[in-house]
Amino acid sequence: MGTLVNAIAVVAGSLIGLLIRRGLPERVEGAAMKLLGLSVLIIGFNGVVTSMVTVGADGSLSSDGSLLLIASLVIGGVSGELWEIDDKLTRMGKRIEERFGKEGFAKGFINGSLIYCIGAMAIIGALNDGLTGDSSILYIKSALDFVCSIILASTLGFGVLFSALPVALYQGGITLFAGVLSPFVSDALLGGICMVGYAIVLCIGINFLEFTTIRTANLLPALAVPVAWQLLHSCAGLIVI
């Protein structure tokens, strides 16, 4: 139920954003894009730091996971480039643009999907929904995504609306298989996935600000590296995260 509400929230927010977009002057739209990029950049940076920094009992700060983050981004990024994930998604978006006459579909769809699906709330909320029937976390996420989708759709356009589909499939899949997945989702694994995920969100913010162009969809395989890392750690007991 929580995932359904979340998907509906994304659709509703996107429709409102598209209505707002029609009345925005070009200079206002450009300014909104920059401010959105700054916001996403800050959210990504905060998420990475929060995932890496821990506070000891004596109040001292320590940082963990640097090696995992580097390995994930490098291995995942290279894999994504070899598999041409970004190119394939962009080509799919272009075909939809040509069919429906909507420009910018690929950018809105890819960035919206990544922002909505990456993060602890998506995983923990979907697990809780499947195991206990408690959808409260997903309801909170739905409210946040509703506001975010208004802003995204007003700047990125039509593609954001369709990012509700990956939300439904991703969170719905976790909810459906929650009983199987839950024993394997340790705090360390969740922290690793979120750390890498927020690094990808940070890259999205950099793209919005037009500092450079990072093909963020090619970084998606990086999310699988913490899973492999944790499996090696569990089996061998030799790798320290």
Residue frames as a rotation matrix with the C-alpha (Angstrom) as fourth column:
MET 1
0.566 0.825 0.000 0.00
0.825 -0.566 0.000 0.00
0.000 0.000 -1.000 0.00
GLY 2
0.422 -0.474 -0.773 2.82
0.235 -0.766 0.598 2.40
-0.876 -0.434 -0.212 0.89
THR 3
-0.657 -0.711 0.252 4.51
0.382 -0.025 0.924 1.96
-0.650 0.703 0.288 -2.49
LEU 4
-0.157 0.703 0.693 1.22
0.970 -0.021 0.242 2.59
0.185 0.711 -0.679 -4.31
VAL 5
0.774 0.419 -0.475 0.72
0.550 -0.816 0.177 5.82
-0.314 -0.398 -0.862 -2.36
ASN 6
-0.017 -0.891 -0.454 4.33
0.180 -0.449 0.875 6.81
-0.983 -0.067 0.168 -3.13
ALA 7
-0.692 -0.223 0.687 3.87
0.675 0.137 0.725 6.25
-0.256 0.965 0.056 -6.88
ILE 8
0.300 0.887 0.350 0.60
0.925 -0.361 0.122 8.20
0.235 0.287 -0.929 -6.88
ALA 9
0.617 -0.134 -0.776 2.31
0.385 -0.808 0.446 11.04
-0.687 -0.573 -0.447 -4.99
VAL 10
-0.510 -0.859 -0.041 5.01
0.300 -0.222 0.928 11.24
-0.806 0.460 0.371 -7.67
VAL 11
-0.483 0.414 0.772 2.40
0.861 0.060 0.506 11.29
0.163 0.908 -0.385 -10.46
ALA 12
0.590 0.791 -0.163 0.27
0.807 -0.570 0.157 13.93
0.031 -0.224 -0.974 -8.71
GLY 13
0.355 -0.546 -0.759 3.24
0.262 -0.721 0.642 16.14
-0.897 -0.427 -0.113 -7.91
SER 14
-0.667 -0.643 0.376 4.56
0.497 -0.008 0.868 15.81
-0.555 0.765 0.325 -11.45
LEU 15
-0.073 0.737 0.671 1.23
0.960 -0.131 0.248 16.86
0.271 0.663 -0.698 -12.96
ILE 16
0.796 0.308 -0.521 1.18
0.498 -0.822 0.275 19.95
-0.344 -0.478 -0.808 -10.75
GLY 17
-0.045 -0.927 -0.372 4.78
0.226 -0.372 0.900 20.70
-0.973 -0.043 0.227 -11.71
LEU 18
-0.608 -0.145 0.780 3.97
0.772 0.120 0.624 20.40
-0.184 0.982 0.039 -15.41
LEU 19
0.475 0.836 0.276 1.11
0.852 -0.515 0.092 22.88
0.219 0.191 -0.957 -15.01
ILE 20
0.661 -0.319 -0.680 3.42
0.231 -0.775 0.588 25.31
-0.714 -0.545 -0.439 -13.24
ARG 21
-0.325 -0.898 0.295 6.09
0.547 0.076 0.834 24.83
-0.772 0.432 0.466 -15.93
ARG 22
0.022 0.412 0.911 3.78
0.993 -0.115 0.028 26.20
0.116 0.904 -0.412 -18.63
GLY 23
0.869 0.427 0.251 3.68
0.398 -0.903 0.158 29.61
0.295 -0.037 -0.955 -16.98
LEU 24
0.513 -0.746 -0.424 7.36
0.434 -0.200 0.878 29.93
-0.740 -0.635 0.222 -16.08
PRO 25
0.857 -0.352 -0.377 9.51
-0.515 -0.628 -0.583 32.45
-0.032 0.694 -0.719 -17.99
GLU 26
0.692 -0.621 -0.369 12.75
0.209 0.661 -0.721 30.97
0.691 0.422 0.587 -19.34
ARG 27
-0.222 -0.831 0.509 14.95
-0.363 -0.414 -0.835 32.94
0.905 -0.370 -0.210 -16.93
VAL 28
0.157 0.365 0.918 12.89
-0.988 0.047 0.150 31.77
0.012 -0.930 0.368 -13.93
GLU 29
0.973 0.194 -0.128 13.09
-0.207 0.973 -0.098 28.17
0.106 0.122 0.987 -15.15
GLY 30
0.310 -0.939 -0.149 16.88
0.119 0.194 -0.974 28.49
0.943 0.284 0.172 -15.46
ALA 31
-0.309 -0.386 0.869 17.18
-0.752 -0.460 -0.472 29.93
0.582 -0.799 -0.148 -11.96
ALA 32
0.564 0.607 0.561 14.96
-0.818 0.504 0.277 27.17
-0.115 -0.615 0.780 -10.56
MET 33
0.846 -0.307 -0.437 17.17
0.053 0.862 -0.503 24.56
0.531 0.403 0.746 -12.22
LYS 34
-0.158 -0.965 0.210 20.29
-0.143 -0.188 -0.972 26.00
0.977 -0.183 -0.109 -10.59
LEU 35
-0.209 0.151 0.966 18.63
-0.954 -0.249 -0.168 26.17
0.215 -0.957 0.196 -7.16
LEU 36
0.860 0.509 0.042 17.37
-0.510 0.852 0.117 22.61
0.024 -0.122 0.992 -7.58
GLY 37
0.502 -0.759 -0.414 20.89
0.127 0.538 -0.833 21.52
0.855 0.366 0.367 -8.48
LEU 38
-0.403 -0.646 0.649 22.29
-0.537 -0.407 -0.739 23.21
0.741 -0.646 -0.183 -5.38
SER 39
0.237 0.597 0.767 19.65
-0.970 0.186 0.155 21.53
-0.051 -0.780 0.623 -3.19
VAL 40
0.954 0.116 -0.277 20.32
-0.173 0.966 -0.192 18.09
0.246 0.231 0.941 -4.68
LEU 41
0.122 -0.989 -0.078 24.08
-0.043 0.073 -0.996 18.64
0.992 0.125 -0.033 -4.30
ILE 42
-0.367 -0.213 0.905 23.68
-0.840 -0.342 -0.421 19.47
0.399 -0.915 -0.054 -0.60
ILE 43
0.621 0.670 0.407 21.37
-0.772 0.614 0.168 16.49
-0.137 -0.418 0.898 -0.01
GLY 44
0.811 -0.361 -0.461 23.85
0.037 0.818 -0.574 14.14
0.584 0.448 0.677 -1.69
PHE 45
-0.200 -0.945 0.260 26.84
-0.238 -0.210 -0.948 15.55
0.951 -0.251 -0.182 0.18
ASN 46
-0.129 0.238 0.963 25.01
-0.983 -0.158 -0.092 15.37
0.130 -0.958 0.254 3.51
GLY 47
0.852 0.523 0.021 23.97
-0.523 0.850 0.067 11.77
0.017 -0.068 0.998 2.82
VAL 48
0.470 -0.768 -0.436 27.52
0.113 0.542 -0.833 10.68
0.876 0.342 0.341 1.99
VAL 49
-0.439 -0.671 0.597 28.98
-0.483 -0.383 -0.787 12.37
0.757 -0.634 -0.156 5.08
THR 50
0.171 0.607 0.776 26.24
-0.985 0.114 0.128 10.98
-0.011 -0.787 0.617 7.35
SER 51
0.932 0.203 -0.300 26.86
-0.252 0.959 -0.133 7.47
0.261 0.200 0.945 6.01
MET 52
0.308 -0.916 -0.257 30.63
0.217 0.331 -0.918 7.69
0.926 0.227 0.301 6.49
VAL 53
-0.528 -0.560 0.638 31.06
-0.399 -0.499 -0.769 9.56
0.750 -0.661 0.040 9.78
THR 54
0.359 0.587 -0.726 30.31
0.467 0.560 0.684 7.89
0.808 -0.585 -0.073 13.12
VAL 55
0.152 -0.232 0.961 30.41
-0.703 -0.709 -0.060 9.35
0.695 -0.667 -0.270 16.62
GLY 56
-0.429 -0.424 -0.798 32.18
0.213 0.811 -0.545 7.29
0.878 -0.403 -0.257 19.28
ALA 57
0.393 0.592 -0.704 31.04
0.789 0.176 0.589 6.86
0.472 -0.787 -0.398 22.88
ASP 58
-0.126 -0.548 -0.827 33.56
0.850 -0.489 0.195 9.51
-0.511 -0.678 0.528 23.92
GLY 59
0.630 0.490 -0.602 32.26
0.148 -0.837 -0.526 11.96
-0.762 0.243 -0.600 21.33
SER 60
-0.412 -0.855 -0.314 35.15
-0.276 -0.211 0.938 11.45
-0.868 0.473 -0.149 18.91
LEU 61
0.621 0.608 -0.495 34.47
-0.617 -0.010 -0.787 11.34
-0.483 0.794 0.369 15.19
SER 62
-0.452 -0.738 0.502 35.67
-0.114 0.606 0.788 8.57
-0.885 0.299 -0.358 12.90
SER 63
0.197 0.456 -0.868 35.25
-0.916 -0.230 -0.328 8.01
-0.349 0.860 0.372 9.17
ASP 64
-0.404 -0.247 0.881 34.67
-0.020 0.965 0.261 4.62
-0.915 0.088 -0.395 7.56
GLY 65
0.410 0.689 0.598 33.87
0.460 0.409 -0.788 3.41
-0.788 0.598 -0.149 4.08
SER 66
0.261 -0.347 -0.901 36.23
-0.628 -0.770 0.115 5.52
-0.733 0.536 -0.419 1.96
LEU 67
-0.782 -0.620 0.063 37.70
-0.391 0.566 0.726 2.47
-0.486 0.543 -0.685 0.23
LEU 68
-0.402 0.728 0.555 34.23
0.649 0.654 -0.388 1.03
-0.646 0.205 -0.736 -0.37
LEU 69
0.521 0.621 -0.586 33.01
0.079 -0.718 -0.691 4.31
-0.850 0.314 -0.424 -1.87
ILE 70
-0.102 -0.662 -0.742 35.98
-0.803 -0.386 0.454 4.60
-0.587 0.642 -0.492 -4.22
ALA 71
-0.886 -0.254 0.389 35.77
-0.054 0.888 0.457 0.94
-0.461 0.384 -0.800 -5.27
SER 72
-0.097 0.950 0.297 32.01
0.598 0.294 -0.746 1.19
-0.796 0.105 -0.596 -5.84
LEU 73
0.566 0.340 -0.751 32.16
-0.242 -0.802 -0.546 4.30
-0.788 0.491 -0.371 -8.01
VAL 74
-0.324 -0.773 -0.545 35.14
-0.826 -0.051 0.562 3.11
-0.462 0.632 -0.622 -10.05
ILE 75
-0.897 -0.009 0.443 33.96
0.112 0.963 0.247 -0.48
-0.428 0.271 -0.862 -10.58
GLY 76
-0.003 0.993 0.114 30.33
0.595 0.093 -0.798 0.54
-0.804 0.066 -0.591 -11.04
GLY 77
0.386 0.120 -0.915 31.17
-0.410 -0.866 -0.287 3.47
-0.826 0.486 -0.285 -13.32
VAL 78
-0.628 -0.681 -0.376 33.45
-0.677 0.240 0.695 1.41
-0.383 0.691 -0.612 -15.56
SER 79
-0.742 0.425 0.518 30.84
0.440 0.892 -0.101 -1.37
-0.506 0.153 -0.849 -15.74
GLY 80
0.268 0.911 -0.313 28.14
0.349 -0.395 -0.850 1.14
-0.898 0.119 -0.424 -16.64
GLU 81
0.066 -0.344 -0.937 30.31
-0.754 -0.632 0.179 2.61
-0.653 0.694 -0.302 -19.39
LEU 82
-0.897 -0.440 0.055 31.02
-0.318 0.725 0.611 -0.84
-0.308 0.530 -0.790 -20.81
TRP 83
-0.542 0.772 0.331 27.32
0.717 0.631 -0.297 -1.73
-0.438 0.076 -0.896 -20.73
GLU 84
-0.926 0.116 0.360 26.36
0.138 -0.782 0.607 1.73
0.353 0.612 0.708 -22.06
ILE 85
-0.400 0.809 -0.431 23.49
0.894 0.240 -0.378 2.04
-0.202 -0.537 -0.819 -19.58
ASP 86
-0.284 0.259 -0.923 23.18
0.125 -0.945 -0.304 5.81
-0.951 -0.202 0.236 -19.93
ASP 87
-0.857 -0.091 -0.508 23.22
-0.467 -0.280 0.839 5.63
-0.219 0.956 0.197 -23.73
LYS 88
-0.814 0.568 -0.117 20.53
0.447 0.744 0.497 2.94
0.370 0.352 -0.860 -23.79
LEU 89
-0.201 0.754 -0.625 18.26
0.843 -0.192 -0.503 4.84
-0.500 -0.628 -0.597 -21.40
THR 90
-0.439 -0.027 -0.898 18.82
-0.187 -0.975 0.120 8.05
-0.879 0.221 0.423 -23.36
ARG 91
-0.965 0.084 -0.249 17.97
-0.231 0.177 0.957 6.33
0.125 0.981 -0.151 -26.65
MET 92
-0.532 0.820 -0.212 14.81
0.835 0.550 0.033 4.92
0.144 -0.159 -0.977 -25.08
GLY 93
-0.156 0.437 -0.886 13.92
0.519 -0.727 -0.449 8.40
-0.840 -0.530 -0.114 -23.86
LYS 94
-0.747 -0.191 -0.637 14.53
-0.373 -0.672 0.639 9.89
-0.550 0.715 0.431 -27.31
ARG 95
-0.890 0.456 -0.002 12.17
0.286 0.560 0.778 7.36
0.356 0.691 -0.629 -28.89
ILE 96
-0.168 0.850 -0.500 9.47
0.962 0.031 -0.271 8.32
-0.215 -0.527 -0.822 -26.40
GLU 97
-0.360 -0.045 -0.932 10.16
0.097 -0.995 0.010 12.01
-0.928 -0.087 0.363 -27.08
GLU 98
-0.952 -0.053 -0.300 9.71
-0.288 -0.171 0.942 11.43
-0.102 0.984 0.147 -30.81
ARG 99
-0.676 0.731 -0.092 6.51
0.631 0.639 0.439 9.49
0.380 0.239 -0.894 -30.27
PHE 100
0.190 0.800 -0.569 4.85
0.975 -0.224 0.012 11.91
-0.118 -0.557 -0.822 -27.85
GLY 101
0.243 -0.141 0.960 6.59
0.490 -0.836 -0.247 15.12
0.837 0.531 -0.134 -28.90
LYS 102
0.997 0.075 0.004 7.90
0.028 -0.433 0.901 15.77
0.069 -0.898 -0.434 -25.38
GLU 103
0.313 -0.944 0.106 11.43
-0.121 -0.151 -0.981 17.16
0.942 0.295 -0.162 -25.16
GLY 104
-0.328 -0.615 0.717 13.74
-0.774 -0.261 -0.578 16.34
0.542 -0.744 -0.390 -22.27
PHE 105
0.714 0.690 -0.118 12.00
-0.513 0.630 0.583 13.07
0.477 -0.356 0.804 -21.36
ALA 106
0.395 -0.615 -0.683 15.22
0.402 0.784 -0.473 11.12
0.826 -0.088 0.557 -20.78
LYS 107
-0.602 -0.687 0.407 16.74
-0.021 -0.496 -0.868 13.69
0.798 -0.531 0.284 -18.42
GLY 108
-0.145 0.646 0.749 13.61
-0.916 -0.374 0.145 13.96
0.374 -0.666 0.646 -16.31
PHE 109
0.772 0.496 -0.398 13.02
-0.375 0.860 0.345 10.21
0.513 -0.117 0.850 -16.20
ILE 110
0.177 -0.799 -0.574 16.59
0.437 0.586 -0.682 9.22
0.882 -0.131 0.453 -15.30
ASN 111
-0.714 -0.519 0.470 17.20
-0.119 -0.572 -0.812 11.92
0.690 -0.635 0.346 -12.70
GLY 112
0.031 0.825 0.565 13.75
-0.913 -0.206 0.351 11.57
0.406 -0.527 0.747 -11.15
SER 113
0.732 0.246 -0.635 14.07
-0.122 0.965 0.234 7.78
0.670 -0.094 0.736 -10.87
LEU 114
-0.175 -0.900 -0.399 17.49
0.459 0.284 -0.842 8.01
0.871 -0.331 0.363 -9.22
ILE 115
-0.684 -0.084 0.725 16.45
-0.451 -0.733 -0.510 10.68
0.574 -0.675 0.463 -6.72
TYR 116
0.251 0.904 0.346 13.27
-0.894 0.079 0.442 8.84
0.372 -0.421 0.827 -5.66
CYS 117
0.803 0.152 -0.576 14.74
-0.106 0.988 0.112 5.34
0.586 -0.029 0.810 -5.45
ILE 118
-0.148 -0.946 -0.287 18.08
0.367 0.217 -0.905 6.05
0.918 -0.240 0.315 -3.77
GLY 119
-0.357 -0.059 0.932 18.17
-0.702 -0.641 -0.309 6.35
0.616 -0.765 0.187 -0.01
ALA 120
-0.993 -0.118 0.004 17.46
-0.085 0.692 -0.717 4.52
0.082 -0.712 -0.697 3.22
MET 121
-0.437 0.893 0.109 13.77
-0.628 -0.216 -0.748 5.45
-0.645 -0.395 0.655 3.36
ALA 122
0.115 0.472 -0.874 13.02
-0.956 0.290 0.031 3.55
0.268 0.832 0.485 0.15
ILE 123
-0.447 -0.387 -0.806 14.68
-0.252 0.920 -0.301 0.35
0.858 0.069 -0.509 1.40
ILE 124
-0.999 0.024 -0.037 13.68
0.042 0.254 -0.966 0.44
-0.014 -0.967 -0.255 5.08
GLY 125
-0.435 0.896 -0.090 10.17
-0.772 -0.423 -0.475 1.68
-0.464 -0.137 0.875 4.33
ALA 126
0.076 0.441 -0.894 9.54
-0.854 0.492 0.170 -1.06
0.515 0.750 0.414 1.76
LEU 127
-0.678 -0.383 -0.627 10.94
-0.021 0.863 -0.505 -3.74
0.735 -0.329 -0.593 4.10
ASN 128
-0.923 0.363 0.125 8.73
-0.180 -0.122 -0.976 -2.57
-0.339 -0.924 0.178 6.98
ASP 129
-0.164 0.902 -0.400 5.72
-0.970 -0.221 -0.100 -2.52
-0.179 0.372 0.911 4.70
GLY 130
-0.013 0.108 -0.994 6.34
-0.601 0.794 0.094 -6.10
0.799 0.598 0.054 3.61
LEU 131
-0.722 -0.409 -0.558 7.26
0.138 0.705 -0.696 -7.54
0.678 -0.579 -0.453 7.01
THR 132
-0.841 0.332 -0.427 4.85
0.440 -0.039 -0.897 -5.76
-0.314 -0.942 -0.113 9.37
GLY 133
-0.002 0.869 0.496 2.38
0.965 -0.129 0.230 -3.95
0.263 0.479 -0.838 7.15
ASP 134
0.353 0.030 -0.935 3.60
0.549 -0.816 0.182 -0.64
-0.757 -0.578 -0.305 8.59
SER 135
0.245 -0.184 0.952 3.67
0.937 -0.206 -0.282 1.88
0.248 0.961 0.122 5.75
SER 136
0.799 0.194 -0.569 4.41
0.438 -0.837 0.329 4.95
-0.413 -0.512 -0.753 7.88
ILE 137
-0.160 -0.938 -0.307 7.95
0.234 -0.338 0.911 5.47
-0.959 0.074 0.274 6.53
LEU 138
-0.650 -0.045 0.759 6.73
0.753 0.098 0.650 5.22
-0.103 0.994 -0.030 2.95
TYR 139
0.498 0.859 0.117 3.93
0.861 -0.506 0.047 7.69
0.100 0.078 -0.992 3.71
ILE 140
0.520 -0.420 -0.744 6.50
0.172 -0.802 0.573 10.19
-0.836 -0.426 -0.345 4.95
LYS 141
-0.594 -0.770 0.232 8.62
0.330 0.030 0.944 9.50
-0.733 0.637 0.236 1.84
SER 142
-0.142 0.640 0.755 5.52
0.989 0.064 0.132 10.00
0.036 0.766 -0.642 -0.31
ALA 143
0.797 0.440 -0.414 5.00
0.501 -0.864 0.046 13.48
-0.337 -0.244 -0.909 1.13
LEU 144
0.079 -0.872 -0.484 8.64
-0.054 -0.488 0.871 14.37
-0.995 -0.043 -0.086 0.47
ASP 145
-0.682 -0.344 0.645 8.55
0.542 0.355 0.762 12.93
-0.491 0.869 -0.056 -3.06
PHE 146
0.338 0.885 0.321 5.32
0.929 -0.258 -0.266 14.80
-0.152 0.388 -0.909 -3.79
VAL 147
0.753 -0.125 -0.646 6.99
0.013 -0.979 0.205 18.14
-0.658 -0.163 -0.735 -3.09
CYS 148
-0.283 -0.959 -0.004 10.17
-0.086 0.022 0.996 17.06
-0.955 0.283 -0.088 -4.89
SER 149
-0.387 0.176 0.905 8.24
0.832 0.489 0.261 15.94
-0.397 0.855 -0.335 -7.98
ILE 150
0.763 0.636 -0.119 6.54
0.549 -0.734 -0.400 19.33
-0.342 0.240 -0.909 -8.26
ILE 151
0.458 -0.681 -0.571 9.93
-0.393 -0.731 0.557 21.02
-0.797 -0.031 -0.603 -8.35
LEU 152
-0.497 -0.711 0.498 11.51
0.094 0.526 0.845 18.42
-0.863 0.466 -0.195 -10.65
ALA 153
-0.055 0.561 0.826 8.65
0.932 0.326 -0.159 18.37
-0.358 0.761 -0.541 -13.16
SER 154
0.845 0.396 -0.359 8.49
0.292 -0.905 -0.310 22.17
-0.448 0.157 -0.880 -13.27
THR 155
0.303 -0.821 -0.484 12.15
-0.660 -0.547 0.516 22.24
-0.688 0.163 -0.707 -14.33
LEU 156
-0.695 -0.667 0.268 12.86
-0.332 0.629 0.703 18.89
-0.637 0.399 -0.659 -16.05
GLY 157
-0.424 0.590 -0.687 9.49
-0.901 -0.200 0.384 18.26
0.089 0.782 0.617 -17.64
PHE 158
0.377 0.847 -0.376 7.43
-0.854 0.474 0.212 15.27
0.358 0.241 0.902 -18.75
GLY 159
-0.088 -0.494 -0.865 9.93
-0.206 0.859 -0.469 12.49
0.975 0.137 -0.177 -17.95
VAL 160
-0.829 -0.234 0.508 9.59
-0.513 -0.044 -0.857 13.00
0.223 -0.971 -0.084 -14.19
LEU 161
0.116 0.975 0.191 5.99
-0.992 0.123 -0.025 11.76
-0.048 -0.187 0.981 -14.37
PHE 162
0.655 0.147 -0.741 7.14
-0.411 0.892 -0.187 8.35
0.633 0.427 0.645 -15.62
SER 163
-0.511 -0.860 0.018 9.72
-0.439 0.242 -0.865 7.97
0.740 -0.450 -0.501 -12.85
ALA 164
0.041 0.624 0.780 6.78
-0.986 0.152 -0.069 6.75
-0.161 -0.767 0.622 -10.75
LEU 165
0.770 0.272 -0.577 7.15
-0.460 0.863 -0.208 3.41
0.442 0.426 0.790 -12.59
PRO 166
-0.146 -0.879 -0.455 10.67
-0.008 0.461 -0.887 2.60
0.989 -0.126 -0.074 -11.28
VAL 167
-0.586 0.012 0.810 9.50
-0.774 -0.304 -0.555 3.67
0.240 -0.953 0.188 -7.80
ALA 168
0.447 0.863 0.235 6.63
-0.892 0.451 0.038 1.17
-0.073 -0.226 0.971 -7.97
LEU 169
0.697 -0.212 -0.685 8.81
-0.174 0.877 -0.448 -1.65
0.696 0.432 0.574 -9.32
TYR 170
-0.337 -0.941 0.007 11.79
-0.158 0.049 -0.986 -1.05
0.928 -0.334 -0.165 -7.00
GLN 171
-0.649 0.118 0.752 9.94
-0.758 -0.188 -0.625 -0.52
0.068 -0.975 0.211 -3.72
GLY 172
0.468 0.884 -0.017 7.21
-0.883 0.468 0.024 -2.98
0.030 0.004 1.000 -4.66
GLY 173
0.381 -0.427 -0.820 9.83
-0.186 0.833 -0.521 -5.66
0.906 0.351 0.238 -5.33
ILE 174
-0.718 -0.668 0.195 11.48
-0.280 0.021 -0.960 -5.06
0.637 -0.744 -0.202 -1.95
THR 175
-0.288 0.708 0.645 8.09
-0.946 -0.106 -0.306 -5.21
-0.149 -0.698 0.700 -0.20
LEU 176
0.616 0.584 -0.529 7.10
-0.705 0.708 -0.041 -8.39
0.350 0.398 0.848 -2.04
PHE 177
0.418 -0.559 -0.716 10.34
0.243 0.828 -0.505 -10.20
0.875 0.037 0.482 -1.15
ALA 178
0.276 -0.295 0.915 10.82
-0.745 -0.667 0.009 -8.55
0.608 -0.684 -0.404 2.26
GLY 179
0.860 0.125 0.495 10.76
-0.451 0.641 0.621 -11.85
-0.240 -0.757 0.607 4.12
VAL 180
0.777 -0.609 0.161 13.62
0.619 0.690 -0.375 -13.19
0.118 0.391 0.913 1.99
LEU 181
0.271 -0.698 0.663 15.68
0.305 -0.591 -0.747 -9.98
0.913 0.404 0.053 1.90
SER 182
0.786 0.172 0.594 15.40
-0.373 -0.633 0.678 -8.83
0.493 -0.754 -0.434 5.52
PRO 183
0.888 -0.459 -0.008 17.92
0.274 0.516 0.812 -11.27
-0.369 -0.723 0.584 7.09
PHE 184
0.201 -0.860 0.469 20.58
0.979 0.170 -0.107 -10.11
0.012 0.481 0.877 4.62
VAL 185
0.324 -0.029 0.946 20.09
0.291 -0.948 -0.129 -6.34
0.900 0.317 -0.299 4.99
SER 186
0.112 -0.406 -0.907 22.50
0.994 0.044 0.103 -5.54
-0.002 -0.913 0.408 7.82
ASP 187
0.769 0.113 -0.629 23.24
0.267 -0.951 0.155 -2.04
-0.580 -0.287 -0.762 9.08
ALA 188
-0.225 -0.952 -0.209 26.63
0.014 -0.218 0.976 -2.19
-0.974 0.217 0.063 7.35
LEU 189
-0.569 0.067 0.820 25.09
0.785 0.340 0.517 -3.18
-0.244 0.938 -0.246 4.01
LEU 190
0.521 0.842 0.142 22.37
0.853 -0.508 -0.120 -0.55
-0.029 0.183 -0.983 4.23
GLY 191
0.553 -0.396 -0.733 24.94
0.089 -0.847 0.524 2.08
-0.828 -0.355 -0.434 5.14
GLY 192
-0.531 -0.820 0.213 27.14
0.248 0.090 0.965 1.10
-0.810 0.565 0.155 2.19
ILE 193
-0.270 0.524 0.808 24.28
0.963 0.142 0.230 1.20
0.005 0.840 -0.543 -0.31
CYS 194
0.759 0.604 -0.242 23.09
0.623 -0.783 -0.002 4.57
-0.191 -0.149 -0.970 0.99
MET 195
0.168 -0.791 -0.589 26.61
0.093 -0.582 0.808 6.02
-0.981 -0.190 -0.024 0.93
VAL 196
-0.760 -0.448 0.470 27.09
0.454 0.152 0.878 5.07
-0.465 0.881 0.088 -2.72
GLY 197
0.009 0.878 0.479 23.54
0.998 -0.040 0.056 6.11
0.068 0.477 -0.876 -3.57
TYR 198
0.751 0.260 -0.607 23.95
0.408 -0.906 0.116 9.57
-0.520 -0.334 -0.786 -2.11
ALA 199
-0.340 -0.905 -0.254 27.24
0.131 -0.313 0.941 9.93
-0.931 0.287 0.225 -4.01
ILE 200
-0.605 0.222 0.765 25.23
0.796 0.187 0.575 9.38
-0.015 0.957 -0.290 -7.20
VAL 201
0.547 0.830 -0.104 22.68
0.836 -0.549 0.012 11.97
-0.047 -0.093 -0.995 -6.02
LEU 202
0.272 -0.564 -0.780 25.59
0.188 -0.763 0.618 14.39
-0.944 -0.315 -0.102 -5.48
CYS 203
-0.746 -0.565 0.352 26.63
0.402 0.040 0.915 13.78
-0.531 0.824 0.197 -9.10
ILE 204
-0.016 0.833 0.553 23.11
0.987 -0.074 0.141 14.63
0.158 0.548 -0.821 -10.24
GLY 205
0.706 0.251 -0.663 23.40
0.481 -0.856 0.189 17.96
-0.520 -0.452 -0.725 -8.42
ILE 206
-0.288 -0.899 -0.331 26.72
0.131 -0.379 0.916 18.64
-0.949 0.221 0.227 -10.16
ASN 207
-0.647 0.106 0.755 25.07
0.757 0.208 0.620 17.99
-0.091 0.972 -0.214 -13.53
PHE 208
0.447 0.894 0.030 22.21
0.894 -0.447 -0.014 20.37
0.001 0.033 -0.999 -12.74
LEU 209
0.599 -0.293 -0.745 24.71
0.145 -0.876 0.460 23.10
-0.787 -0.384 -0.482 -11.90
GLU 210
0.974 -0.153 0.167 26.51
0.172 0.014 -0.985 22.37
0.149 0.988 0.040 -15.20
PHE 211
0.463 -0.885 0.058 29.98
-0.588 -0.257 0.767 22.18
-0.663 -0.389 -0.639 -13.63
THR 212
-0.758 -0.576 -0.308 30.60
-0.628 0.512 0.587 19.13
-0.180 0.638 -0.749 -15.82
THR 213
0.291 0.870 -0.397 28.59
-0.910 0.380 0.166 16.23
0.296 0.313 0.903 -17.23
ILE 214
-0.766 -0.427 0.481 28.60
-0.578 0.785 -0.222 12.96
-0.283 -0.448 -0.848 -15.28
ARG 215
-0.311 0.654 -0.690 26.69
-0.565 0.457 0.687 10.10
0.765 0.603 0.227 -16.88
THR 216
-0.404 0.116 0.908 24.88
-0.910 0.049 -0.411 9.20
-0.092 -0.992 0.085 -13.67
ALA 217
0.699 0.715 -0.028 22.93
-0.713 0.692 -0.113 6.24
-0.062 0.099 0.993 -15.06
ASN 218
0.367 -0.656 -0.659 26.27
-0.236 0.620 -0.749 4.53
0.900 0.430 0.072 -15.74
LEU 219
-0.601 -0.594 0.534 26.93
-0.637 -0.047 -0.770 4.64
0.483 -0.803 -0.350 -11.99
LEU 220
0.403 0.885 0.233 23.94
-0.866 0.286 0.411 2.40
0.297 -0.367 0.881 -11.19
PRO 221
0.522 -0.235 -0.820 26.07
0.121 0.972 -0.202 -0.80
0.845 0.006 0.535 -11.05
ALA 222
-0.527 -0.752 0.396 27.98
-0.269 -0.295 -0.917 0.88
0.806 -0.589 -0.047 -8.20
LEU 223
0.074 0.652 0.755 25.00
-0.973 -0.117 0.196 0.11
0.216 -0.749 0.626 -5.94
ALA 224
0.865 0.239 -0.441 25.73
-0.216 0.971 0.102 -3.61
0.452 0.007 0.892 -6.33
VAL 225
-0.041 -0.987 -0.153 29.33
-0.115 0.157 -0.981 -3.30
0.993 -0.022 -0.120 -5.12
PRO 226
-0.391 -0.094 0.916 28.43
-0.893 -0.202 -0.402 -2.87
0.223 -0.975 -0.005 -1.39
VAL 227
0.703 0.680 0.207 26.35
-0.704 0.706 0.074 -6.05
-0.096 -0.198 0.976 -1.69
ALA 228
0.683 -0.537 -0.495 29.30
0.076 0.726 -0.683 -7.99
0.727 0.429 0.537 -3.13
TRP 229
-0.291 -0.814 0.502 31.60
-0.443 -0.351 -0.825 -6.39
0.848 -0.463 -0.259 -0.54
GLN 230
0.004 0.392 0.920 29.33
-0.999 0.042 -0.013 -7.50
-0.044 -0.919 0.392 2.31
LEU 231
0.924 0.325 -0.202 29.10
-0.352 0.929 -0.111 -11.03
0.152 0.174 0.973 0.91
LEU 232
0.248 -0.924 -0.292 32.89
0.071 0.318 -0.945 -11.27
0.966 0.214 0.144 0.81
HIS 233
-0.401 -0.364 0.840 33.10
-0.726 -0.433 -0.534 -9.88
0.558 -0.825 -0.091 4.32
SER 234
0.413 0.677 0.609 30.56
-0.901 0.401 0.164 -12.41
-0.133 -0.617 0.776 5.60
CYS 235
0.942 -0.013 -0.337 32.14
-0.112 0.930 -0.349 -15.39
0.318 0.366 0.875 3.84
ALA 236
0.252 -0.952 -0.172 35.81
0.388 0.262 -0.884 -14.67
0.887 0.156 0.435 4.40
GLY 237
0.876 0.121 -0.466 35.79
0.480 -0.284 0.830 -12.41
-0.032 -0.951 -0.307 7.44
LEU 238
-0.039 -0.999 0.007 38.87
0.972 -0.037 0.232 -10.70
-0.231 0.016 0.973 6.03
ILE 239
-0.419 -0.077 0.905 37.60
0.559 -0.807 0.191 -7.40
0.715 0.586 0.381 4.61
VAL 240
-0.391 0.251 -0.886 37.04
0.795 -0.392 -0.462 -4.55
-0.463 -0.885 -0.046 7.04
ILE 241
0.212 0.548 0.809 34.50
0.833 -0.534 0.143 -1.96
0.511 0.644 -0.570 5.90
